Amino acid sequence: MHPLKEKVLFLCTHNAARSQMTEGLLRDLRGNKYEVFSAGTEPTSINPYVVKAMEEIGISLSNHRSKFIQEYRDINFNHVVTLCDKSKELCSFYYGARTYEQSFPDPLEFTGSEEEILAQVRTVRDSIKEYIINTFIR
């Protein structure tokens, strides 16, 4: 871990979609300033639509995996961001960290044809990118 970088943790239930996108986007946009992590309370596996949508903008999640929040219990984070309602209560465990609550639609709940699901994931991806820019870059 780089001692000069601020540490950011993105939390969501499954660490399968929203938190993976935010991790990838912040690392891509400002990896020189932030050391970025993501985790979940009930990790599963990364949503393949998320992987595809991120690849479309040049960000590979191929080396990512869903991680359990306990993996990072010994890290002092500067910023902790919850991305779904279920993970909001976890912010209280990160004393000293600046906490944020920002909900985005869950790609795991999207329905329709493959193209319709992918279009919805792209919308969430673009909303997350706008949030990252407004919160961590401006």
DSSP file (Angstrom, degrees, kcal/mol; ACC not computed):
  #  RESIDUE AA STRUCTURE BP1 BP2  ACC     N-H-->O    O-->H-N    N-H-->O    O-->H-N    TCO  KAPPA ALPHA  PHI   PSI    X-CA   Y-CA   Z-CA
    1    1 A M              0   0    0      0, 0.0    34,-0.0     0, 0.0     3,-0.0   0.000 360.0 360.0 360.0 136.6    0.0    0.0    0.0
    2    2 A H    >   -     0   0    0      1,-0.1     3,-0.8     4,-0.1    33,-0.1  -0.689 360.0-149.4 -81.9 122.3    1.2    3.4   -0.9
    3    3 A P  T 3  S+     0   0    0      0, 0.0    -1,-0.1     0, 0.0     0, 0.0   0.730  91.0  53.3 -69.8 -21.4    1.5    5.6    2.2
    4    4 A L  T 3  S+     0   0    0      2,-0.1     2,-0.3    30,-0.0    -2,-0.0   0.641  90.5  89.0 -89.2 -14.3    0.7    8.9    0.4
    5    5 A K  S <  S-     0   0    0     -3,-0.8     2,-0.2    29,-0.1    29,-0.2  -0.609  80.4-119.1 -85.1 141.9   -2.5    7.9   -1.3
    6    6 A E  E     -a   34   0A   0     27,-1.8    29,-2.9    -2,-0.3     2,-0.5  -0.586  30.3-127.3 -73.8 141.8   -5.8    8.3    0.4
    7    7 A K  E     -a   35   0A   0     -2,-0.2    72,-2.2    69,-0.2    71,-1.9  -0.810  25.3-170.5 -98.9 129.4   -7.6    4.9    0.8
    8    8 A V  E     -ab  36  79A   0     27,-2.7    29,-2.5    -2,-0.5     2,-0.5  -0.968   5.0-165.8-122.6 131.6  -11.1    4.5   -0.5
    9    9 A L  E     -ab  37  80A   0     70,-2.3    72,-3.1    -2,-0.4     2,-0.5  -0.974   4.3-160.1-117.6 126.8  -13.4    1.6    0.2
   10   10 A F  E     -ab  38  81A   0     27,-2.1    29,-2.2    -2,-0.5     2,-0.4  -0.925  15.4-163.7-103.9 127.0  -16.6    1.0   -1.8
   11   11 A L  E     +ab  39  82A   0     70,-3.2    72,-2.6    -2,-0.5    73,-0.3  -0.906  20.7 148.4-117.4 138.3  -19.2   -1.2   -0.1
   12   12 A C  E     -a   40   0A   0     27,-1.7    29,-0.8    -2,-0.4    30,-0.3  -0.942  53.7 -97.7-153.5 170.8  -22.2   -3.1   -1.4
   13   13 A T  S    S+     0   0    0     -2,-0.3    29,-3.5    27,-0.3    28,-0.5   0.958 114.1  16.0 -61.0 -57.1  -23.9   -6.3   -0.6
   14   14 A H  S    S-     0   0    0     26,-0.2    30,-1.9    27,-0.2    26,-0.2   0.563  83.4-136.9 -99.4  -8.9  -22.5   -8.7   -3.1
   15   15 A N  S    S+     0   0    0     24,-0.3    25,-0.1    28,-0.2    52,-0.1   0.914  74.4 114.4  50.1  44.3  -19.4   -6.8   -4.4
   16   16 A A  S    S-     0   0    0     30,-0.1    31,-2.6    50,-0.1    34,-0.2   0.579  82.1  -7.6-117.9 -18.2  -20.6   -8.0   -7.8
   17   17 A A  S  > S+     0   0    0     29,-0.2     4,-2.7    33,-0.1     5,-0.2   0.378 123.9  36.9-143.9 -80.9  -21.6   -4.9   -9.7
   18   18 A R  H  > S+     0   0    0      1,-0.2     4,-2.5     2,-0.2     5,-0.2   0.907 120.4  44.5 -59.3 -47.6  -21.8   -1.3   -8.3
   19   19 A S  H  > S+     0   0    0      1,-0.2     4,-2.1     2,-0.2    -1,-0.2   0.848 113.4  52.1 -68.4 -32.0  -18.8   -1.5   -6.0
   20   20 A Q  H  > S+     0   0    0      2,-0.2     4,-2.5     1,-0.2    -2,-0.2   0.909 110.6  48.3 -67.3 -41.9  -16.7   -3.2   -8.7
   21   21 A M  H  X S+     0   0    0     -4,-2.7     4,-2.8     2,-0.2    -2,-0.2   0.918 112.3  47.9 -64.9 -42.8  -17.6   -0.4  -11.2
   22   22 A T  H  X S+     0   0    0     -4,-2.5     4,-2.6     2,-0.2     5,-0.3   0.910 111.8  50.4 -66.3 -40.0  -16.7    2.3   -8.7
   23   23 A E  H  X S+     0   0    0     -4,-2.1     4,-2.2    -5,-0.2     5,-0.2   0.955 114.3  43.9 -59.6 -49.8  -13.4    0.6   -7.8
   24   24 A G  H  X S+     0   0    0     -4,-2.5     4,-2.1     1,-0.2    -2,-0.2   0.898 115.1  48.3 -63.5 -41.9  -12.5    0.3  -11.4
   25   25 A L  H  X S+     0   0    0     -4,-2.8     4,-2.8     2,-0.2     5,-0.3   0.935 113.4  44.6 -67.6 -46.9  -13.6    3.8  -12.4
   26   26 A L  H  X S+     0   0    0     -4,-2.6     4,-3.1     1,-0.2     8,-0.2   0.914 114.1  50.3 -65.8 -40.1  -11.8    5.6   -9.5
   27   27 A R  H  X S+     0   0    0     -4,-2.2     4,-1.3    -5,-0.3    -1,-0.2   0.914 114.8  44.7 -61.9 -41.1   -8.6    3.6  -10.0
   28   28 A D  H  < S+     0   0    0     -4,-2.1    -2,-0.2    -5,-0.2    -1,-0.2   0.911 121.1  37.9 -68.4 -42.5   -8.7    4.4  -13.7
   29   29 A L  H  < S+     0   0    0     -4,-2.8    -2,-0.2     1,-0.2    -3,-0.2   0.844 139.6   5.6 -81.2 -35.4   -9.5    8.1  -13.3
   30   30 A R  H >X S+     0   0    0     -4,-3.1     4,-2.3    -5,-0.3     3,-1.8  -0.073  73.3 135.5-144.7  38.9   -7.4    8.9  -10.2
   31   31 A G  T 3< S+     0   0    0     -4,-1.3    -4,-0.1     1,-0.3    -3,-0.1   0.706  73.2  66.5 -61.7 -18.3   -5.3    5.9   -9.2
   32   32 A N  T 34 S+     0   0    0      1,-0.1    -1,-0.3    -5,-0.1     3,-0.1   0.731 113.6  28.8 -73.4 -21.8   -2.4    8.3   -8.8
   33   33 A K  T <4 S+     0   0    0     -3,-1.8   -27,-1.8     1,-0.2     2,-0.4   0.730 119.7  50.0-106.7 -31.3   -4.2    9.9   -5.8
   34   34 A Y  E  <  -a    6   0A   0     -4,-2.3     2,-0.6   -29,-0.2   -27,-0.2  -0.893  59.8-147.4-119.6 141.0   -6.3    7.1   -4.3
   35   35 A E  E     -a    7   0A   0    -29,-2.9   -27,-2.7    -2,-0.4     2,-0.4  -0.939  36.4-153.0 -97.6 120.1   -5.7    3.5   -3.3
   36   36 A V  E     +a    8   0A   0     -2,-0.6     2,-0.3   -29,-0.2   -27,-0.2  -0.802  22.2 169.2-113.3 136.5   -9.1    1.9   -4.1
   37   37 A F  E     -a    9   0A   0    -29,-2.5   -27,-2.1    -2,-0.4     2,-0.3  -0.919  10.9-165.7-134.1 157.9  -10.8   -1.1   -2.7
   38   38 A S  E     +a   10   0A   0     -2,-0.3     2,-0.3   -29,-0.2   -27,-0.2  -0.988  14.2 162.7-142.8 153.6  -14.2   -2.7   -2.9
   39   39 A A  E     -a   11   0A   0    -29,-2.2   -27,-1.7    -2,-0.3   -24,-0.3  -0.966  19.3-141.9-159.1 170.3  -15.9   -5.3   -0.8
   40   40 A G  E     -ac  12  68A   0     27,-2.5    29,-2.2    -2,-0.3   -27,-0.3  -0.919  21.8-132.6-137.8 164.2  -19.3   -6.8    0.1
   41   41 A T  S    S+     0   0    0    -29,-0.8   -27,-0.2   -28,-0.5   -28,-0.2   0.709 112.7  21.6 -86.2 -23.3  -21.1   -8.2    3.1
   42   42 A E  S    S-     0   0    0    -29,-3.5    -1,-0.2   -30,-0.3    26,-0.1  -0.534  89.6-161.3-139.5  68.0  -22.2  -11.3    1.1
   43   43 A P        +     0   0    0      0, 0.0   -28,-0.2     0, 0.0   -29,-0.1  -0.166  20.6 159.3 -60.3 143.9  -19.7  -11.5   -1.8
   44   44 A T        -     0   0    0    -30,-1.9    22,-0.3    23,-0.1     2,-0.3   0.169  49.1 -56.4-125.8-114.3  -20.7  -13.6   -4.8
   45   45 A S        -     0   0    0     20,-0.1     2,-0.2    -2,-0.0    20,-0.1  -0.962  58.9 -86.1-137.8 158.0  -19.1  -13.3   -8.2
   46   46 A I        -     0   0    0     -2,-0.3   -29,-0.2    18,-0.1   -30,-0.1  -0.407  45.8-111.5 -70.2 134.0  -18.8  -10.4  -10.6
   47   47 A N    >>  -     0   0    0    -31,-2.6     4,-1.9    -2,-0.2     3,-0.6  -0.458  18.6-141.6 -64.1 124.1  -21.7   -9.7  -12.9
   48   48 A P  H 3> S+     0   0    0      0, 0.0     4,-2.1     0, 0.0    -1,-0.1   0.793 101.3  57.5 -63.1 -28.1  -20.7  -10.5  -16.5
   49   49 A Y  H 3> S+     0   0    0      2,-0.2     4,-2.6     1,-0.2     5,-0.2   0.868 105.6  51.0 -67.6 -35.1  -22.8   -7.6  -17.8
   50   50 A V  H <> S+     0   0    0     -3,-0.6     4,-2.4     2,-0.2     5,-0.2   0.923 108.5  51.1 -65.5 -45.2  -20.7   -5.3  -15.6
   51   51 A V  H  X S+     0   0    0     -4,-1.9     4,-2.2     1,-0.2    -2,-0.2   0.930 113.0  46.1 -57.4 -46.2  -17.5   -6.8  -16.9
   52   52 A K  H  X S+     0   0    0     -4,-2.1     4,-1.7     1,-0.2    -2,-0.2   0.924 111.8  50.0 -65.1 -45.8  -18.7   -6.2  -20.5
   53   53 A A  H  < S+     0   0    0     -4,-2.6     4,-0.5     1,-0.2    -1,-0.2   0.864 112.8  47.4 -63.0 -36.0  -19.9   -2.6  -19.8
   54   54 A M  H ><>S+     0   0    0     -4,-2.4     5,-2.4     1,-0.2     3,-1.2   0.889 107.3  55.6 -73.2 -38.6  -16.6   -1.7  -18.2
   55   55 A E  H ><5S+     0   0    0     -4,-2.2     3,-1.8     1,-0.3    -2,-0.2   0.847  97.7  65.7 -60.2 -32.9  -14.6   -3.2  -21.0
   56   56 A E  T 3<5S+     0   0    0     -4,-1.7    -1,-0.3     1,-0.3    -2,-0.2   0.767 106.1  41.8 -60.9 -25.8  -16.5   -1.0  -23.4
   57   57 A I  T < 5S-     0   0    0     -3,-1.2    -1,-0.3    -4,-0.5    -2,-0.2   0.162 126.9 -97.8-108.3  17.6  -14.9    2.1  -21.8
   58   58 A G  T < 5S+     0   0    0     -3,-1.8     2,-0.6     1,-0.2    -3,-0.2   0.680  83.7 124.9  82.8  18.9  -11.4    0.5  -21.6
   59   59 A I      < -     0   0    0     -5,-2.4     2,-0.4    -8,-0.1    -1,-0.2  -0.949  46.3-152.6-115.4 118.2  -11.5   -0.7  -18.0
   60   60 A S        +     0   0    0     -2,-0.6     3,-0.2     1,-0.1    -8,-0.1  -0.741  20.2 177.6 -91.8 131.2  -10.8   -4.4  -17.4
   61   61 A L    >   +     0   0    0     -2,-0.4     3,-2.0   -10,-0.2    -1,-0.1   0.158  51.1 113.2-107.9  14.7  -12.3   -6.1  -14.4
   62   62 A S  T 3  S+     0   0    0      1,-0.3    -1,-0.1   -11,-0.1   -11,-0.0   0.760  79.1  45.4 -63.0 -25.6  -10.8   -9.5  -15.4
   63   63 A N  T 3  S+     0   0    0     -3,-0.2    -1,-0.3     2,-0.0     2,-0.2   0.354  95.8 102.1 -98.4   7.3   -8.4   -9.6  -12.4
   64   64 A H    <   -     0   0    0     -3,-2.0     2,-0.3     3,-0.0   -18,-0.1  -0.527  47.0-177.6 -85.9 156.1  -11.1   -8.5  -10.0
   65   65 A R        -     0   0    0     -2,-0.2     2,-0.3   -20,-0.1   -20,-0.1  -0.973  37.5 -94.1-144.9 156.5  -13.0  -10.8   -7.6
   66   66 A S        -     0   0    0    -22,-0.3     2,-0.4    -2,-0.3   -51,-0.1  -0.576  47.6-160.1 -72.4 132.7  -15.8  -10.4   -5.1
   67   67 A K        -     0   0    0     -2,-0.3   -27,-2.5   -52,-0.1     2,-0.3  -0.901  16.4-122.8-122.3 145.7  -14.2   -9.7   -1.7
   68   68 A F  B >   -c   40   0A   0     -2,-0.4     3,-2.2   -29,-0.2     4,-0.3  -0.658  26.0-123.6 -83.8 138.9  -15.6  -10.0    1.9
   69   69 A I  G >  S+     0   0    0    -29,-2.2     3,-1.9    -2,-0.3    -1,-0.1   0.786 106.2  70.3 -53.9 -31.6  -15.4   -6.8    3.9
   70   70 A Q  G >  S+     0   0    0      1,-0.3     3,-1.5   -30,-0.2    -1,-0.3   0.724  80.8  75.1 -62.6 -20.8  -13.4   -8.7    6.6
   71   71 A E  G <  S+     0   0    0     -3,-2.2    -1,-0.3     1,-0.3     3,-0.2   0.759 101.9  41.6 -60.3 -22.8  -10.4   -8.8    4.3
   72   72 A Y  G X  S+     0   0    0     -3,-1.9     3,-1.8    -4,-0.3    -1,-0.3   0.137  75.0 117.5-112.8  19.1   -9.9   -5.1    5.0
   73   73 A R  T <  S+     0   0    0     -3,-1.5    -1,-0.2     1,-0.3    -2,-0.1   0.736  77.4  51.0 -62.7 -22.2  -10.5   -5.0    8.7
   74   74 A D  T 3  S+     0   0    0     -3,-0.2     2,-0.5    -4,-0.2    -1,-0.3   0.349  89.4  97.4 -98.1   7.3   -7.0   -3.8    9.4
   75   75 A I    <   -     0   0    0     -3,-1.8     2,-0.9     1,-0.0    -3,-0.0  -0.818  67.3-140.4 -99.5 133.1   -6.9   -1.0    6.9
   76   76 A N        -     0   0    0     -2,-0.5     2,-0.2    20,-0.0   -69,-0.2  -0.817  25.7-157.1 -90.6 106.9   -7.5    2.6    8.0
   77   77 A F        -     0   0    0     -2,-0.9   -69,-0.2     1,-0.1     3,-0.1  -0.593  20.8-158.5 -87.6 145.0   -9.6    4.1    5.2
   78   78 A N  S    S+     0   0    0    -71,-1.9    20,-3.2     1,-0.3     2,-0.4   0.787  85.5  25.3 -83.4 -33.5   -9.9    7.8    4.5
   79   79 A H  E     -bd   8  98A   0    -72,-2.2   -70,-2.3    18,-0.2     2,-0.4  -0.997  61.6-172.9-136.3 135.2  -13.2    7.4    2.7
   80   80 A V  E     -bd   9  99A   0     18,-2.5    20,-2.3    -2,-0.4     2,-0.5  -0.992   9.5-170.5-129.0 123.6  -15.9    4.7    2.9
   81   81 A V  E     -bd  10 100A   0    -72,-3.1   -70,-3.2    -2,-0.4     2,-0.4  -0.958   9.0-156.1-119.4 121.8  -18.7    4.8    0.4
   82   82 A T  E     -bd  11 101A   0     18,-2.6    20,-2.9    -2,-0.5   -70,-0.2  -0.818   6.2-172.2 -95.0 138.1  -21.8    2.6    0.6
   83   83 A L        +     0   0    0    -72,-2.6    21,-1.4    -2,-0.4     2,-0.3   0.342  65.1  37.9-113.8   3.6  -23.6    2.0   -2.7
   84   84 A C  S >  S-     0   0    0    -73,-0.3     3,-1.0    19,-0.2     4,-0.4  -0.983  82.1-111.6-150.8 158.9  -26.7    0.3   -1.5
   85   85 A D  G >  S+     0   0    0     -2,-0.3     3,-1.1     1,-0.2     4,-0.4   0.834 110.5  62.3 -61.6 -34.3  -29.1    0.5    1.4
   86   86 A K  G 3  S+     0   0    0      1,-0.2     3,-0.3     2,-0.1    -1,-0.2   0.771 105.0  46.6 -65.9 -25.5  -28.1   -2.8    2.9
   87   87 A S  G X  S+     0   0    0     -3,-1.0     3,-1.4     1,-0.2     4,-0.4   0.461  83.1  95.2 -97.6   0.0  -24.5   -1.7    3.5
   88   88 A K  G X  S+     0   0    0     -3,-1.1     3,-1.6    -4,-0.4     4,-0.3   0.873  77.6  60.2 -59.4 -39.0  -25.2    1.7    5.1
   89   89 A E  G >  S+     0   0    0     -4,-0.4     3,-0.8    -3,-0.3    -1,-0.3   0.717  92.3  69.7 -64.6 -17.9  -25.0    0.5    8.7
   90   90 A L  G X  S+     0   0    0     -3,-1.4     3,-2.0     1,-0.2     4,-0.3   0.745  79.1  76.7 -71.4 -22.5  -21.4   -0.6    8.0
   91   91 A C  G X  S+     0   0    0     -3,-1.6     3,-1.9    -4,-0.4    -1,-0.2   0.835  82.7  66.6 -57.6 -32.3  -20.2    3.0    7.8
   92   92 A S  G <  S+     0   0    0     -3,-0.8    -1,-0.3    -4,-0.3     3,-0.2   0.693  91.8  63.1 -64.8 -16.5  -20.4    3.2   11.6
   93   93 A F  G <  S+     0   0    0     -3,-2.0     2,-0.7     1,-0.2    -1,-0.3   0.568  88.8  73.6 -82.4  -8.0  -17.6    0.7   11.9
   94   94 A Y    X   -     0   0    0     -3,-1.9     3,-1.7    -4,-0.3    -1,-0.2  -0.572  69.1-174.6-109.5  68.8  -15.1    3.0   10.1
   95   95 A Y  T 3  S+     0   0    0     -2,-0.7     3,-0.1     1,-0.3   -18,-0.1  -0.361  71.9  22.0 -62.2 138.1  -14.4    5.7   12.7
   96   96 A G  T 3  S+     0   0    0      1,-0.3     2,-0.3    -2,-0.1    -1,-0.3   0.203  98.7 111.6  89.7 -16.9  -12.2    8.4   11.4
   97   97 A A  S <  S-     0   0    0     -3,-1.7     2,-0.5    -6,-0.2    -1,-0.3  -0.662  74.6-117.6 -89.1 145.3  -13.2    7.8    7.8
   98   98 A R  E     -d   79   0A   0    -20,-3.2   -18,-2.5    -2,-0.3     2,-0.3  -0.715  39.2-151.8 -75.7 127.5  -15.3   10.2    5.8
   99   99 A T  E     -d   80   0A   0     -2,-0.5     2,-0.3   -20,-0.2   -18,-0.2  -0.812  16.2-174.1-111.3 147.3  -18.4    8.3    4.9
  100  100 A Y  E     -d   81   0A   0    -20,-2.3   -18,-2.6    -2,-0.3     2,-0.5  -0.970  12.5-154.1-134.6 147.0  -20.7    8.7    2.0
  101  101 A E  E     +d   82   0A   0     -2,-0.3     2,-0.4   -20,-0.2   -18,-0.2  -0.983  25.0 158.4-124.3 119.6  -24.0    7.0    1.1
  102  102 A Q        -     0   0    0    -20,-2.9     2,-0.4    -2,-0.5    -2,-0.0  -0.916  21.8-156.9-143.7 112.2  -24.9    6.8   -2.5
  103  103 A S        +     0   0    0     -2,-0.4   -19,-0.2   -19,-0.1   -20,-0.1  -0.719  11.7 179.3 -94.6 141.2  -27.4    4.3   -3.9
  104  104 A F        -     0   0    0    -21,-1.4   -86,-0.1    -2,-0.4    20,-0.0  -0.940  42.0 -85.3-129.4 153.3  -27.5    3.1   -7.5
  105  105 A P        -     0   0    0      0, 0.0   -87,-0.0     0, 0.0     5,-0.0  -0.283  47.6-113.9 -57.5 145.7  -29.9    0.6   -9.1
  106  106 A D    >   -     0   0    0      1,-0.1     3,-2.2   -89,-0.1     4,-0.3  -0.745  15.5-154.1 -88.6 113.8  -28.7   -3.0   -8.7
  107  107 A P  G >  S+     0   0    0      0, 0.0     3,-1.2     0, 0.0    -1,-0.1   0.731  92.0  70.0 -58.2 -22.1  -27.7   -4.6  -12.0
  108  108 A L  G 3  S+     0   0    0      1,-0.2    -2,-0.0   -61,-0.0   -91,-0.0   0.708  98.1  51.4 -68.1 -17.4  -28.5   -8.0  -10.5
  109  109 A E  G <  S+     0   0    0     -3,-2.2    -1,-0.2     2,-0.1     2,-0.1   0.461  83.5 115.2 -97.3  -2.3  -32.2   -7.0  -10.5
  110  110 A F    <   -     0   0    0     -3,-1.2     2,-0.3    -4,-0.3     7,-0.1  -0.412  44.4-171.3 -71.4 143.8  -32.3   -5.9  -14.2
  111  111 A T        +     0   0    0     -2,-0.1     2,-0.3     5,-0.1    -2,-0.1  -0.846  32.9  69.2-129.8 167.2  -34.5   -8.0  -16.5
  112  112 A G  S    S-     0   0    0     -2,-0.3    -2,-0.0     4,-0.1     0, 0.0  -0.773  86.4 -24.1 122.9-167.3  -35.1   -8.1  -20.3
  113  113 A S  S  > S-     0   0    0     -2,-0.3     4,-2.7     1,-0.1     5,-0.2  -0.237  70.7 -99.6 -70.4 168.1  -33.0   -9.3  -23.2
  114  114 A E  H  > S+     0   0    0      1,-0.2     4,-2.6     2,-0.2     5,-0.2   0.912 126.4  48.9 -56.2 -43.2  -29.2   -9.3  -23.0
  115  115 A E  H  > S+     0   0    0      2,-0.2     4,-2.2     1,-0.2    -1,-0.2   0.874 110.6  50.3 -66.4 -37.3  -29.1   -6.0  -24.8
  116  116 A E  H  > S+     0   0    0      2,-0.2     4,-1.8     1,-0.2    -2,-0.2   0.908 112.5  46.7 -67.2 -41.4  -31.7   -4.4  -22.6
  117  117 A I  H  X S+     0   0    0     -4,-2.7     4,-2.4     2,-0.2    -2,-0.2   0.937 112.4  50.1 -64.3 -46.0  -29.8   -5.5  -19.5
  118  118 A L  H  X S+     0   0    0     -4,-2.6     4,-2.5    -5,-0.2    -2,-0.2   0.886 108.0  53.6 -61.3 -38.8  -26.5   -4.3  -20.9
  119  119 A A  H  X S+     0   0    0     -4,-2.2     4,-1.7     1,-0.2    -1,-0.2   0.896 109.7  48.2 -62.3 -39.9  -28.1   -0.9  -21.7
  120  120 A Q  H  X S+     0   0    0     -4,-1.8     4,-2.0     2,-0.2    -2,-0.2   0.885 110.4  51.2 -67.3 -38.9  -29.3   -0.6  -18.1
  121  121 A V  H  X S+     0   0    0     -4,-2.4     4,-3.0     1,-0.2    -2,-0.2   0.904 107.4  53.6 -64.7 -40.7  -25.9   -1.5  -16.8
  122  122 A R  H  X S+     0   0    0     -4,-2.5     4,-2.7     1,-0.2    -1,-0.2   0.897 106.7  52.6 -59.8 -39.7  -24.3    1.1  -19.0
  123  123 A T  H  X S+     0   0    0     -4,-1.7     4,-2.0     2,-0.2    -1,-0.2   0.923 111.7  45.0 -62.7 -44.3  -26.7    3.7  -17.5
  124  124 A V  H  X S+     0   0    0     -4,-2.0     4,-2.8     2,-0.2     5,-0.2   0.929 112.0  53.0 -64.4 -44.9  -25.6    2.8  -14.0
  125  125 A R  H  X S+     0   0    0     -4,-3.0     4,-2.5     1,-0.2    -2,-0.2   0.926 110.6  46.9 -54.7 -47.2  -22.0    2.8  -15.1
  126  126 A D  H  X S+     0   0    0     -4,-2.7     4,-2.0     1,-0.2    -1,-0.2   0.863 111.7  50.5 -67.6 -35.7  -22.3    6.3  -16.5
  127  127 A S  H  X S+     0   0    0     -4,-2.0     4,-2.2     2,-0.2    -1,-0.2   0.899 111.0  49.4 -65.8 -40.6  -24.1    7.5  -13.3
  128  128 A I  H  X S+     0   0    0     -4,-2.8     4,-2.9     2,-0.2    -2,-0.2   0.908 109.0  52.3 -65.2 -41.8  -21.4    6.0  -11.2
  129  129 A K  H  X S+     0   0    0     -4,-2.5     4,-2.6     1,-0.2    -2,-0.2   0.927 109.6  49.0 -60.6 -44.0  -18.7    7.7  -13.3
  130  130 A E  H  X S+     0   0    0     -4,-2.0     4,-2.5     1,-0.2    -1,-0.2   0.905 111.6  49.9 -61.5 -41.6  -20.4   11.1  -12.9
  131  131 A Y  H  X S+     0   0    0     -4,-2.2     4,-2.3     2,-0.2     5,-0.3   0.926 110.3  50.0 -62.2 -45.6  -20.6   10.5   -9.1
  132  132 A I  H  X>S+     0   0    0     -4,-2.9     4,-3.0     2,-0.2     5,-0.7   0.931 112.3  47.6 -58.8 -47.3  -16.9    9.6   -9.0
  133  133 A I  I  X>S+     0   0    0     -4,-2.6     5,-2.1     1,-0.2     4,-1.3   0.936 115.7  44.1 -61.0 -46.7  -16.0   12.7  -10.9
  134  134 A N  I  <5S+     0   0    0     -4,-2.5    -1,-0.2    -5,-0.2    -2,-0.2   0.810 123.1  36.0 -69.4 -29.8  -18.2   15.0   -8.8
  135  135 A T  I  <5S+     0   0    0     -4,-2.3    -2,-0.2    -5,-0.2    -3,-0.2   0.860 131.8  18.8 -93.6 -39.2  -17.1   13.4   -5.5
  136  136 A F  I  <5S+     0   0    0     -4,-3.0    -3,-0.2    -5,-0.3    -2,-0.1   0.526 126.6  38.5-114.6  -7.5  -13.4   12.6   -5.9
  137  137 A I  I  <<       0   0    0     -4,-1.3    -3,-0.2    -5,-0.7    -4,-0.1   0.786 360.0 360.0-116.0 -39.1  -12.1   14.6   -8.8
  138  138 A R      <       0   0    0     -5,-2.1    -4,-0.1     0, 0.0    -5,-0.1   0.494 360.0 360.0 -75.7 360.0  -13.6   18.1   -8.8
